[in-house]
Amino acid sequence: MRTVIVLLFAFAYTTASAQPFANEIAAFKKQDSVSFPPAKAILFVGSSSFRMWKDVQGDFPGYTIINRGFGGSALPDVIRYANDIILPYKPKQILIYCGEIDFAGNDTLSPTQVTQRFIELFTIIRSRYKKVPIAYVSMKPSPSRAKLLVKYEAGNAMIKEFMEKKKRTAYIDVYHAMLAEDGSPMPDIFLQDKLHMNAKGYSIWQKIIEPYLLK
């Protein structure tokens, strides 16, 4: 019997560890167990563009920010971990940045399919937080993913249309502010990987996002 229990425990541990980004989520939960975030903070959740915003709190003085960006997460990953990194808190506002990696990870996905994924996440959040304002930060025009920009624009437009039909929502357009005069992504606001932003890129985001944040 003892052998069976040990094997079952090992199987459960292996299965949990096999989940993508499990270590990052475990780190968030450990952090929460030591010092749980205050209620009425602003929750940032989504993929690496939020995760790599290391000075997000410093960029928004006067606001309390909970940053739960993780890995290179796609919308299904945020959905998978909603019970761990969204629903435990009592935020006064939620900002979501995700969707870019959905297309990058599967070039057969359509903008409609990615929008449906976002709607699923939105519905999960609304089931718990019926009156908490939710904002979506548009997918950005990363130079390394130039072939996907048409899909990003279409996905952004669909999500914007969905959000406009819902109460207590906002669509935050960072996409167009990151384009040069010729319509291509500004080359000097990205790191060498031409995917993630440098400080200049985050400065653009800060100026656009701040007016949407709730005091």
Secondary structure, DSSP 8 states (H G I E B T S, - for coil): -HHHHHHHHHHHHHHHHHSTTHHHHHHHHHHHHHS---TT-EEEEESHHHHT-TTHHHHSTTS-EEEEE-TT--HHHHHHTHHHHTTTS--SEEEEE-SHHHHHH-TT--HHHHHHHHHHHHHHHHHH-SSS-EEEE-----GGGGGGHHHHHHHHHHHHHHHHTSSSEEEE--TGGGB-TTSSB-GGGB-TTSSSB-HHHHHHHHHHHGGGS--
